[in-house]
Amino acid sequence: MAPVTAPRKPWLSRFGWLVLIWGASVLTLGVVALGFRVLMKAAGLSL
């Protein structure tokens, strides 16, 4: 018997999820970098 596979989602839907996850990761990285910058400025380590 052949295995039952779920139908593939449209490529636009899969691409949309990829863009959403990528955008969220870039935004998170920016927030973390901003947090480090604020901490360094508060500690007097910035130029």
C-alpha positions as CSV (number, residue, x, y, z in Angstrom):
1,M,0.0,0.0,0.0
2,A,1.2,3.5,-0.8
3,P,1.7,5.9,2.1
4,V,-0.9,8.6,2.5
5,T,0.5,12.1,2.1
6,A,-1.1,15.4,2.8
7,P,-1.6,17.7,-0.1
8,R,1.1,20.3,-0.4
9,K,0.2,23.8,0.4
10,P,0.5,26.5,-2.3
11,W,4.0,27.9,-2.7
12,L,2.8,31.4,-1.9
13,S,1.6,30.3,1.5
14,R,4.9,28.5,2.3
15,F,6.9,31.5,1.0
16,G,4.8,33.8,3.2
17,W,5.6,31.8,6.3
18,L,9.3,32.0,5.3
19,V,9.2,35.8,5.0
20,L,7.2,36.1,8.3
21,I,9.7,34.0,10.2
22,W,12.7,35.8,8.7
23,G,11.2,39.2,9.4
24,A,10.4,38.2,13.0
25,S,14.0,37.0,13.5
26,V,15.5,40.2,12.1
27,L,13.2,42.3,14.3
28,T,14.2,40.3,17.4
29,L,17.9,40.6,16.6
30,G,17.4,44.4,16.2
31,V,15.6,44.6,19.6
32,V,18.4,42.6,21.3
33,A,21.1,44.8,19.7
34,L,19.3,47.9,20.8
35,G,19.1,46.5,24.4
36,F,22.8,45.9,24.4
37,R,23.5,49.4,23.1
38,V,21.3,50.9,25.9
39,L,23.1,48.8,28.5
40,M,26.6,49.7,27.2
41,K,25.6,53.4,27.1
42,A,24.3,53.2,30.7
43,A,27.6,51.6,31.8
44,G,29.7,54.3,30.0
45,L,31.1,52.0,27.4
46,S,30.0,53.8,24.3
47,L,31.9,56.5,22.4
